[in-house]
Amino acid sequence: MEKQLITKQDLIKQGLKEGTARKVIHEAKQVLVSQGFQFYNNRRLGAVPISTVEEILHVKF
């Protein structure tokens, strides 16, 4: 079973700077909330689906 969620730390390990990784996670959470997933409207939640991040960055993980 492969990993389905990604965090800021995972993005940093992939080579993004901390600020950029934080912005990507924030944007992914905004996209998910706009799609009706109110669960992601939580400041403490730091993991988002990899597919959402792939759509934002146009990169396959």
Secondary structure, DSSP 8 states (H G I E B T S, - for coil): ----EE-HHHHHHTT--HHHHHHHHHHHHHHHHHTT-GGG--TT---EEHHHHHHHHT---
